[in-house]
Amino acid sequence: MYPITKNDIYINAGVLLLNLKNLRADNVNKSWINLAEKESFPFHDQDIINLTCKGKIVFLPPEYNFATDNAKIIHFANNKPWVHYPGNLKFAEL
């Protein structure tokens, strides 16, 4: 339905800043619910967001989603470092 190709820029849903006014005006919530009910995606909400917002995504600077020295938000996915790598991973103590 909405193909994601290897050439597409793909965002993760760990840190999102959403323009709710535009999302409501475009009735994106109906597309999200429809896709979630009818399709199966490997990365669930993340895939649906990438598919329905394709071409409308603006990227935040890296310090809002990666553990850089100037990090504003630190987002750890899957294996949480405080459980699996205590003291061995940058910012794990946080």
TORLUM-915768 format. One record per residue: residue number from 1; x, y, z of N, C-alpha, C, CB in turn. Coordinates in nm, 3 decimals, padded with zeros to 5 digits. Atoms other than C-alpha are relative to their C-alpha. Glycine has a CB too. Example, Ala and Ser with C-alpha at 12.3 -4.5 7.8 and 13.67 -1.06 7.14 Angstrom:
// TORLUM-915768
<node num="1" n_u="00.089" n_v="-00.119" n_w="00.000" ca_u="01.230" ca_v="-00.450" ca_w="00.780" c_u="00.090" c_v="00.120" c_w="00.000" cb_u="-00.099" cb_v="00.003" cb_w="00.125"/>
<node num="2" n_u="-00.082" n_v="-00.119" n_w="-00.006" ca_u="01.367" ca_v="-00.106" ca_w="00.714" c_u="-00.077" c_v="00.109" c_w="00.073" cb_u="00.041" cb_v="00.046" cb_w="-00.142"/>
END
This chain:
// TORLUM-915768
<node num="1" n_u="00.083" n_v="-00.120" n_w="00.000" ca_u="00.000" ca_v="00.000" ca_w="00.000" c_u="00.087" c_v="00.126" c_w="00.000" cb_u="-00.094" cb_v="00.000" cb_w="00.121"/>
<node num="2" n_u="-00.093" n_v="-00.111" n_w="-00.008" ca_u="00.264" ca_v="00.253" ca_w="00.109" c_u="00.140" c_v="-00.059" c_w="00.007" cb_u="-00.030" cb_v="00.092" cb_w="00.125"/>
<node num="3" n_u="-00.130" n_v="00.070" n_w="-00.007" ca_u="00.598" ca_v="00.103" ca_w="00.013" c_u="00.110" c_v="00.084" c_w="00.064" cb_u="00.043" cb_v="-00.041" cb_w="-00.139"/>
<node num="4" n_u="-00.122" n_v="-00.059" n_w="-00.055" ca_u="00.906" ca_v="00.182" ca_w="00.215" c_u="00.113" c_v="-00.067" c_w="-00.075" cb_u="00.013" cb_v="-00.018" cb_w="00.158"/>
<node num="5" n_u="-00.110" n_v="00.057" n_w="00.076" ca_u="01.213" ca_v="00.138" ca_w="00.000" c_u="00.132" c_v="00.027" c_w="00.072" cb_u="00.004" cb_v="00.056" cb_w="-00.142"/>
<node num="6" n_u="-00.132" n_v="-00.020" n_w="-00.062" ca_u="01.582" ca_v="00.118" ca_w="00.089" c_u="00.053" c_v="00.141" c_w="-00.026" cb_u="00.099" cb_v="-00.103" cb_w="-00.053"/>
<node num="7" n_u="-00.043" n_v="-00.136" n_w="00.030" ca_u="01.621" ca_v="00.466" ca_w="-00.063" c_u="-00.073" c_v="00.106" c_w="00.082" cb_u="-00.019" cb_v="00.029" cb_w="-00.146"/>
<node num="8" n_u="00.075" n_v="-00.093" n_w="-00.081" ca_u="01.367" ca_v="00.624" ca_w="00.170" c_u="00.076" c_v="00.033" c_w="00.128" cb_u="-00.138" cb_v="-00.056" cb_w="00.034"/>
<node num="9" n_u="-00.054" n_v="-00.039" n_w="-00.130" ca_u="01.483" ca_v="00.818" ca_w="00.473" c_u="-00.100" c_v="-00.050" c_w="00.103" cb_u="00.024" cb_v="00.158" cb_w="00.010"/>
<node num="10" n_u="00.086" n_v="00.064" n_w="-00.099" ca_u="01.344" ca_v="00.629" ca_w="00.772" c_u="00.032" c_v="00.055" c_w="00.138" cb_u="00.016" cb_v="-00.155" cb_w="-00.002"/>
<node num="11" n_u="-00.021" n_v="-00.052" n_w="-00.134" ca_u="01.297" ca_v="00.784" ca_w="01.113" c_u="-00.042" c_v="-00.103" c_w="00.104" cb_u="-00.077" cb_v="00.132" cb_w="00.021"/>
<node num="12" n_u="00.047" n_v="00.085" n_w="-00.108" ca_u="01.266" ca_v="00.604" ca_w="01.444" c_u="-00.099" c_v="00.080" c_w="00.083" cb_u="00.119" cb_v="-00.053" cb_w="00.088"/>
<node num="13" n_u="00.106" n_v="-00.066" n_w="-00.076" ca_u="00.977" ca_v="00.681" ca_w="01.675" c_u="00.039" c_v="00.021" c_w="00.146" cb_u="-00.128" cb_v="-00.082" cb_w="-00.007"/>
<node num="14" n_u="-00.045" n_v="-00.018" n_w="-00.137" ca_u="01.189" ca_v="00.713" ca_w="01.988" c_u="-00.021" c_v="00.140" c_w="00.053" cb_u="00.144" cb_v="-00.035" cb_w="00.010"/>
<node num="15" n_u="00.020" n_v="-00.139" n_w="-00.037" ca_u="01.175" ca_v="01.090" ca_w="01.996" c_u="-00.072" c_v="00.068" c_w="-00.115" cb_u="00.136" cb_v="00.072" cb_w="00.033"/>
<node num="16" n_u="00.079" n_v="-00.066" n_w="00.103" ca_u="00.903" ca_v="01.271" ca_w="01.805" c_u="-00.050" c_v="00.134" c_w="00.049" cb_u="-00.119" cb_v="-00.089" cb_w="-00.042"/>
<node num="17" n_u="00.065" n_v="-00.129" n_w="-00.023" ca_u="00.789" ca_v="01.629" ca_w="01.788" c_u="-00.104" c_v="00.008" c_w="-00.111" cb_u="00.104" cb_v="00.124" cb_w="-00.004"/>
<node num="18" n_u="00.107" n_v="00.010" n_w="00.098" ca_u="00.450" ca_v="01.627" ca_w="01.616" c_u="-00.074" c_v="00.133" c_w="-00.015" cb_u="-00.097" cb_v="-00.109" cb_w="00.039"/>
<node num="19" n_u="00.083" n_v="-00.116" n_w="00.028" ca_u="00.261" ca_v="01.911" ca_w="01.449" c_u="-00.145" c_v="-00.048" c_w="00.002" cb_u="00.038" cb_v="00.068" cb_w="-00.138"/>
<node num="20" n_u="00.134" n_v="00.055" n_w="-00.018" ca_u="-00.078" ca_v="01.812" ca_w="01.585" c_u="-00.105" c_v="00.072" c_w="-00.084" cb_u="-00.039" cb_v="00.005" cb_w="00.146"/>
<node num="21" n_u="00.095" n_v="-00.076" n_w="00.083" ca_u="-00.262" ca_v="02.089" ca_w="01.400" c_u="-00.002" c_v="-00.056" c_w="-00.142" cb_u="00.037" cb_v="00.152" cb_w="-00.002"/>
<node num="22" n_u="-00.007" n_v="00.054" n_w="00.136" ca_u="-00.139" ca_v="01.957" ca_w="01.064" c_u="-00.047" c_v="-00.145" c_w="-00.004" cb_u="00.142" cb_v="00.010" cb_w="-00.054"/>
<node num="23" n_u="00.044" n_v="00.140" n_w="-00.004" ca_u="-00.194" ca_v="01.593" ca_w="01.163" c_u="-00.152" c_v="-00.009" c_w="00.005" cb_u="00.061" cb_v="-00.073" cb_w="00.120"/>
<node num="24" n_u="00.147" n_v="00.000" n_w="-00.009" ca_u="-00.555" ca_v="01.670" ca_w="01.257" c_u="-00.062" c_v="00.048" c_w="-00.130" cb_u="-00.047" cb_v="00.090" cb_w="00.116"/>
<node num="25" n_u="00.053" n_v="-00.054" n_w="00.126" ca_u="-00.614" ca_v="01.876" ca_w="00.942" c_u="00.007" c_v="-00.104" c_w="-00.112" cb_u="00.077" cb_v="00.126" cb_w="-00.042"/>
<node num="26" n_u="-00.018" n_v="00.105" n_w="00.103" ca_u="-00.486" ca_v="01.585" ca_w="00.729" c_u="-00.070" c_v="-00.131" c_w="00.037" cb_u="00.148" cb_v="-00.026" cb_w="-00.022"/>
<node num="27" n_u="00.067" n_v="00.122" n_w="-00.047" ca_u="-00.692" ca_v="01.327" ca_w="00.928" c_u="00.094" c_v="-00.120" c_w="00.003" cb_u="-00.120" cb_v="-00.031" cb_w="-00.088"/>
<node num="28" n_u="-00.100" n_v="00.107" n_w="-00.002" ca_u="-00.375" ca_v="01.124" ca_w="00.972" c_u="-00.039" c_v="-00.110" c_w="00.099" cb_u="00.137" cb_v="00.056" cb_w="00.037"/>
<node num="29" n_u="00.039" n_v="00.100" n_w="-00.098" ca_u="-00.522" ca_v="00.950" ca_w="01.277" c_u="-00.085" c_v="-00.111" c_w="-00.062" cb_u="-00.076" cb_v="00.066" cb_w="00.115"/>
<node num="30" n_u="00.082" n_v="00.101" n_w="00.067" ca_u="-00.773" ca_v="00.772" ca_w="01.053" c_u="00.087" c_v="-00.094" c_w="-00.083" cb_u="-00.106" cb_v="00.067" cb_w="-00.090"/>
<node num="31" n_u="-00.093" n_v="00.084" n_w="00.076" ca_u="-00.492" ca_v="00.648" ca_w="00.828" c_u="00.076" c_v="-00.092" c_w="00.094" cb_u="00.099" cb_v="00.086" cb_w="-00.081"/>
<node num="32" n_u="-00.075" n_v="00.080" n_w="-00.097" ca_u="-00.296" ca_v="00.530" ca_w="01.134" c_u="-00.084" c_v="-00.116" c_w="00.051" cb_u="00.046" cb_v="00.088" cb_w="00.116"/>
<node num="33" n_u="00.088" n_v="00.105" n_w="-00.053" ca_u="-00.591" ca_v="00.338" ca_w="01.276" c_u="-00.032" c_v="-00.102" c_w="-00.108" cb_u="-00.131" cb_v="00.061" cb_w="00.055"/>
<node num="34" n_u="00.032" n_v="00.090" n_w="00.111" ca_u="-00.685" ca_v="00.192" ca_w="00.938" c_u="00.116" c_v="-00.094" c_w="-00.030" cb_u="-00.034" cb_v="00.081" cb_w="-00.126"/>
<node num="35" n_u="-00.117" n_v="00.084" n_w="00.027" ca_u="-00.331" ca_v="00.068" ca_w="00.872" c_u="00.027" c_v="-00.097" c_w="00.114" cb_u="00.123" cb_v="00.088" cb_w="-00.023"/>
<node num="36" n_u="-00.027" n_v="00.086" n_w="-00.117" ca_u="-00.290" ca_v="-00.069" ca_w="01.225" c_u="-00.099" c_v="-00.115" c_w="00.007" cb_u="-00.006" cb_v="00.082" cb_w="00.129"/>
<node num="37" n_u="00.102" n_v="00.105" n_w="-00.004" ca_u="-00.614" ca_v="-00.266" ca_w="01.193" c_u="00.012" c_v="-00.099" c_w="-00.115" cb_u="-00.138" cb_v="00.061" cb_w="-00.001"/>
<node num="38" n_u="00.002" n_v="00.084" n_w="00.120" ca_u="-00.555" ca_v="-00.402" ca_w="00.843" c_u="00.134" c_v="-00.060" c_w="-00.040" cb_u="-00.052" cb_v="00.079" cb_w="-00.114"/>
<node num="39" n_u="-00.133" n_v="00.042" n_w="00.043" ca_u="-00.179" ca_v="-00.446" ca_w="00.807" c_u="00.083" c_v="-00.045" c_w="00.119" cb_u="00.072" cb_v="00.113" cb_w="-00.075"/>
<node num="40" n_u="-00.096" n_v="00.039" n_w="-00.102" ca_u="00.105" ca_v="-00.604" ca_w="00.999" c_u="00.136" c_v="00.057" c_w="-00.040" cb_u="00.006" cb_v="-00.156" cb_w="00.018"/>
<node num="41" n_u="-00.127" n_v="-00.064" n_w="00.029" ca_u="00.432" ca_v="-00.413" ca_w="01.020" c_u="00.105" c_v="-00.047" c_w="00.100" cb_u="-00.013" cb_v="00.153" cb_w="00.004"/>
<node num="42" n_u="-00.105" n_v="00.045" n_w="-00.091" ca_u="00.766" ca_v="-00.525" ca_w="01.164" c_u="00.030" c_v="00.100" c_w="00.112" cb_u="00.127" cb_v="-00.027" cb_w="-00.078"/>
<node num="43" n_u="-00.031" n_v="-00.103" n_w="-00.100" ca_u="00.813" ca_v="-00.192" ca_w="01.346" c_u="-00.123" c_v="00.082" c_w="00.036" cb_u="00.111" cb_v="00.091" cb_w="-00.050"/>
<node num="44" n_u="00.129" n_v="-00.049" n_w="-00.046" ca_u="00.445" ca_v="-00.121" ca_w="01.416" c_u="-00.023" c_v="00.149" c_w="-00.024" cb_u="-00.015" cb_v="-00.028" cb_w="00.144"/>
<node num="45" n_u="00.029" n_v="-00.143" n_w="00.012" ca_u="00.378" ca_v="00.249" ca_w="01.488" c_u="00.106" c_v="00.074" c_w="-00.080" cb_u="-00.014" cb_v="00.062" cb_w="00.139"/>
<node num="46" n_u="-00.111" n_v="-00.066" n_w="00.070" ca_u="00.718" ca_v="00.349" ca_w="01.353" c_u="-00.016" c_v="-00.013" c_w="-00.152" cb_u="00.135" cb_v="-00.060" cb_w="00.044"/>
<node num="47" n_u="00.023" n_v="00.019" n_w="00.143" ca_u="00.646" ca_v="00.199" ca_w="01.010" c_u="-00.118" c_v="00.083" c_w="-00.048" cb_u="-00.023" cb_v="-00.149" cb_w="-00.031"/>
<node num="48" n_u="00.121" n_v="-00.074" n_w="00.038" ca_u="00.300" ca_v="00.356" ca_w="01.002" c_u="00.029" c_v="00.149" c_w="-00.008" cb_u="-00.114" cb_v="-00.026" cb_w="00.099"/>
<node num="49" n_u="-00.036" n_v="-00.143" n_w="00.003" ca_u="00.440" ca_v="00.700" ca_w="01.086" c_u="00.084" c_v="00.031" c_w="-00.124" cb_u="00.078" cb_v="00.038" cb_w="00.128"/>
<node num="50" n_u="-00.084" n_v="-00.023" n_w="00.118" ca_u="00.706" ca_v="00.670" ca_w="00.815" c_u="-00.081" c_v="-00.005" c_w="-00.129" cb_u="00.112" cb_v="-00.103" cb_w="-00.006"/>
<node num="51" n_u="00.081" n_v="00.014" n_w="00.121" ca_u="00.450" ca_v="00.559" ca_w="00.557" c_u="-00.095" c_v="00.116" c_w="-00.020" cb_u="-00.078" cb_v="-00.129" cb_w="00.006"/>
<node num="52" n_u="00.103" n_v="-00.102" n_w="00.015" ca_u="00.181" ca_v="00.816" ca_w="00.626" c_u="00.054" c_v="00.143" c_w="00.002" cb_u="-00.101" cb_v="-00.015" cb_w="00.110"/>
<node num="53" n_u="-00.058" n_v="-00.134" n_w="-00.007" ca_u="00.413" ca_v="01.112" ca_w="00.688" c_u="00.115" c_v="00.019" c_w="-00.100" cb_u="00.051" cb_v="00.028" cb_w="00.141"/>
<node num="54" n_u="-00.107" n_v="-00.005" n_w="00.099" ca_u="00.651" ca_v="01.042" ca_w="00.399" c_u="-00.004" c_v="00.133" c_w="-00.075" cb_u="-00.011" cb_v="-00.118" cb_w="-00.099"/>
<node num="55" n_u="-00.010" n_v="-00.129" n_w="00.069" ca_u="00.772" ca_v="01.368" ca_w="00.246" c_u="-00.036" c_v="00.119" c_w="00.086" cb_u="-00.086" cb_v="-00.002" cb_w="-00.119"/>
<node num="56" n_u="00.039" n_v="-00.110" n_w="-00.089" ca_u="00.652" ca_v="01.573" ca_w="00.544" c_u="00.082" c_v="00.001" c_w="00.129" cb_u="-00.149" cb_v="-00.010" cb_w="00.034"/>
<node num="57" n_u="-00.080" n_v="00.015" n_w="-00.121" ca_u="00.918" ca_v="01.478" ca_w="00.798" c_u="00.115" c_v="00.099" c_w="00.000" cb_u="00.053" cb_v="-00.145" cb_w="00.014"/>
<node num="58" n_u="-00.112" n_v="-00.091" n_w="-00.022" ca_u="01.161" ca_v="01.739" ca_w="00.929" c_u="00.082" c_v="-00.060" c_w="00.114" cb_u="-00.049" cb_v="00.148" cb_w="00.034"/>
<node num="59" n_u="-00.087" n_v="00.066" n_w="-00.097" ca_u="01.459" ca_v="01.610" ca_w="01.123" c_u="00.046" c_v="00.093" c_w="00.110" cb_u="00.119" cb_v="-00.060" cb_w="-00.069"/>
<node num="60" n_u="-00.058" n_v="-00.071" n_w="-00.113" ca_u="01.563" ca_v="01.724" ca_w="01.469" c_u="00.151" c_v="-00.017" c_w="-00.006" cb_u="-00.058" cb_v="-00.052" cb_w="00.135"/>
<node num="61" n_u="-00.146" n_v="00.018" n_w="-00.009" ca_u="01.934" ca_v="01.781" ca_w="01.531" c_u="00.033" c_v="-00.128" c_w="00.077" cb_u="00.066" cb_v="00.122" cb_w="00.067"/>
<node num="62" n_u="-00.036" n_v="00.129" n_w="-00.061" ca_u="02.118" ca_v="01.462" ca_w="01.640" c_u="00.000" c_v="00.000" c_w="00.153" cb_u="00.135" cb_v="-00.041" cb_w="-00.047"/>
<node num="63" n_u="-00.007" n_v="-00.001" n_w="-00.146" ca_u="02.155" ca_v="01.575" ca_w="02.001" c_u="-00.136" c_v="-00.025" c_w="00.067" cb_u="00.056" cb_v="00.132" cb_w="00.048"/>
<node num="64" n_u="00.132" n_v="00.031" n_w="-00.055" ca_u="01.779" ca_v="01.517" ca_w="02.044" c_u="-00.035" c_v="-00.148" c_w="-00.008" cb_u="-00.104" cb_v="00.080" cb_w="-00.073"/>
<node num="65" n_u="00.033" n_v="00.142" n_w="00.008" ca_u="01.800" ca_v="01.145" ca_w="01.975" c_u="00.121" c_v="-00.093" c_w="00.010" cb_u="-00.072" cb_v="-00.027" cb_w="-00.127"/>
<node num="66" n_u="-00.119" n_v="00.084" n_w="-00.008" ca_u="02.158" ca_v="01.023" ca_w="02.008" c_u="00.082" c_v="00.042" c_w="00.120" cb_u="00.084" cb_v="00.009" cb_w="-00.130"/>
<node num="67" n_u="-00.083" n_v="-00.028" n_w="-00.117" ca_u="02.401" ca_v="01.002" ca_w="02.297" c_u="00.127" c_v="00.072" c_w="-00.043" cb_u="00.035" cb_v="-00.130" cb_w="00.075"/>
<node num="68" n_u="-00.115" n_v="-00.083" n_w="00.035" ca_u="02.629" ca_v="01.283" ca_w="02.180" c_u="00.045" c_v="00.074" c_w="00.125" cb_u="-00.035" cb_v="00.101" cb_w="-00.115"/>
<node num="69" n_u="-00.049" n_v="-00.075" n_w="-00.115" ca_u="02.838" ca_v="01.496" ca_w="02.414" c_u="-00.092" c_v="00.117" c_w="00.035" cb_u="00.140" cb_v="00.052" cb_w="-00.027"/>
<node num="70" n_u="00.090" n_v="-00.114" n_w="-00.020" ca_u="02.579" ca_v="01.774" ca_w="02.371" c_u="-00.146" c_v="-00.046" c_w="00.001" cb_u="00.023" cb_v="00.105" cb_w="-00.111"/>
<node num="71" n_u="00.134" n_v="00.060" n_w="00.005" ca_u="02.273" ca_v="01.548" ca_w="02.417" c_u="-00.104" c_v="00.084" c_w="00.074" cb_u="00.003" cb_v="-00.140" cb_w="00.058"/>
<node num="72" n_u="00.116" n_v="-00.067" n_w="-00.062" ca_u="01.939" ca_v="01.715" ca_w="02.493" c_u="-00.097" c_v="-00.105" c_w="00.054" cb_u="-00.072" cb_v="00.093" cb_w="-00.103"/>
<node num="73" n_u="00.083" n_v="00.114" n_w="-00.039" ca_u="01.743" ca_v="01.388" ca_w="02.512" c_u="00.081" c_v="-00.124" c_w="-00.029" cb_u="-00.140" cb_v="-00.002" cb_w="-00.076"/>
<node num="74" n_u="-00.071" n_v="00.126" n_w="00.023" ca_u="01.895" ca_v="01.044" ca_w="02.553" c_u="-00.105" c_v="-00.110" c_w="-00.009" cb_u="00.105" cb_v="-00.029" cb_w="00.113"/>
<node num="75" n_u="00.100" n_v="00.104" n_w="00.024" ca_u="01.684" ca_v="00.768" ca_w="02.405" c_u="00.072" c_v="-00.132" c_w="-00.024" cb_u="-00.092" cb_v="00.036" cb_w="-00.120"/>
<node num="76" n_u="-00.057" n_v="00.133" n_w="00.017" ca_u="01.788" ca_v="00.406" ca_w="02.451" c_u="-00.112" c_v="-00.094" c_w="-00.042" cb_u="00.070" cb_v="-00.051" cb_w="00.130"/>
<node num="77" n_u="00.101" n_v="00.095" n_w="00.049" ca_u="01.594" ca_v="00.145" ca_w="02.252" c_u="00.043" c_v="-00.142" c_w="00.034" cb_u="-00.020" cb_v="00.016" cb_w="-00.153"/>
<node num="78" n_u="-00.021" n_v="00.144" n_w="-00.023" ca_u="01.560" ca_v="-00.227" ca_w="02.316" c_u="00.075" c_v="-00.027" c_w="00.130" cb_u="00.077" cb_v="-00.061" cb_w="-00.116"/>
<node num="79" n_u="-00.076" n_v="00.036" n_w="-00.120" ca_u="01.833" ca_v="-00.340" ca_w="02.557" c_u="00.042" c_v="00.126" c_w="00.076" cb_u="00.124" cb_v="-00.083" cb_w="-00.037"/>
<node num="80" n_u="-00.029" n_v="-00.119" n_w="-00.079" ca_u="01.844" ca_v="-00.075" ca_w="02.826" c_u="00.140" c_v="-00.013" c_w="00.061" cb_u="-00.107" cb_v="00.021" cb_w="00.111"/>
<node num="81" n_u="-00.139" n_v="00.010" n_w="-00.045" ca_u="02.207" ca_v="00.002" ca_w="02.916" c_u="00.014" c_v="-00.017" c_w="00.150" cb_u="00.076" cb_v="00.120" cb_w="-00.043"/>
<node num="82" n_u="-00.011" n_v="00.014" n_w="-00.145" ca_u="02.141" ca_v="00.025" ca_w="03.290" c_u="-00.029" c_v="-00.143" c_w="00.046" cb_u="-00.094" cb_v="00.096" cb_w="00.068"/>
<node num="83" n_u="00.025" n_v="00.140" n_w="-00.031" ca_u="02.028" ca_v="-00.338" ca_w="03.280" c_u="00.112" c_v="-00.088" c_w="-00.056" cb_u="-00.137" cb_v="-00.045" cb_w="-00.057"/>
<node num="84" n_u="-00.090" n_v="00.089" n_w="00.072" ca_u="02.267" ca_v="-00.493" ca_w="03.028" c_u="00.147" c_v="00.044" c_w="00.000" cb_u="-00.046" cb_v="-00.014" cb_w="-00.139"/>
<node num="85" n_u="-00.137" n_v="-00.049" n_w="00.009" ca_u="02.576" ca_v="-00.269" ca_w="03.031" c_u="00.030" c_v="00.104" c_w="00.108" cb_u="00.026" cb_v="00.059" cb_w="-00.139"/>
<node num="86" n_u="-00.020" n_v="-00.105" n_w="-00.100" ca_u="02.592" ca_v="-00.083" ca_w="03.363" c_u="00.146" c_v="00.043" c_w="00.008" cb_u="-00.047" cb_v="-00.050" cb_w="00.138"/>
<node num="87" n_u="-00.134" n_v="-00.056" n_w="-00.009" ca_u="02.894" ca_v="00.146" ca_w="03.368" c_u="00.084" c_v="-00.016" c_w="-00.125" cb_u="00.069" cb_v="-00.061" cb_w="00.112"/>
<node num="88" n_u="-00.078" n_v="00.026" n_w="00.121" ca_u="03.008" ca_v="00.030" ca_w="03.023" c_u="-00.042" c_v="00.083" c_w="-00.120" cb_u="-00.010" cb_v="-00.145" cb_w="-00.035"/>
<node num="89" n_u="00.053" n_v="-00.073" n_w="00.115" ca_u="02.804" ca_v="00.255" ca_w="02.797" c_u="-00.018" c_v="00.146" c_w="00.037" cb_u="-00.135" cb_v="-00.059" cb_w="-00.047"/>
<node num="90" n_u="00.009" n_v="-00.143" n_w="-00.025" ca_u="02.814" ca_v="00.632" ca_w="02.768" c_u="-00.142" c_v="00.036" c_w="00.045" cb_u="00.038" cb_v="00.081" cb_w="-00.126"/>
<node num="91" n_u="00.124" n_v="-00.047" n_w="-00.059" ca_u="02.536" ca_v="00.787" ca_w="02.978" c_u="-00.083" c_v="-00.110" c_w="00.065" cb_u="-00.081" cb_v="00.069" cb_w="-00.105"/>
<node num="92" n_u="00.076" n_v="00.111" n_w="-00.061" ca_u="02.429" ca_v="00.444" ca_w="03.116" c_u="-00.041" c_v="00.035" c_w="00.143" cb_u="00.085" cb_v="-00.130" cb_w="-00.002"/>
<node num="93" n_u="00.030" n_v="-00.033" n_w="-00.139" ca_u="02.441" ca_v="00.586" ca_w="03.468" c_u="-00.123" c_v="00.091" c_w="00.012" cb_u="00.121" cb_v="00.067" cb_w="00.064"/>
<node num="94" n_u="00.117" n_v="-00.088" n_w="-00.004" ca_u="02.167" ca_v="00.834" ca_w="03.375" c_u="-00.129" c_v="-00.078" c_w="-00.010" cb_u="00.006" cb_v="00.102" cb_w="-00.111"/>
END
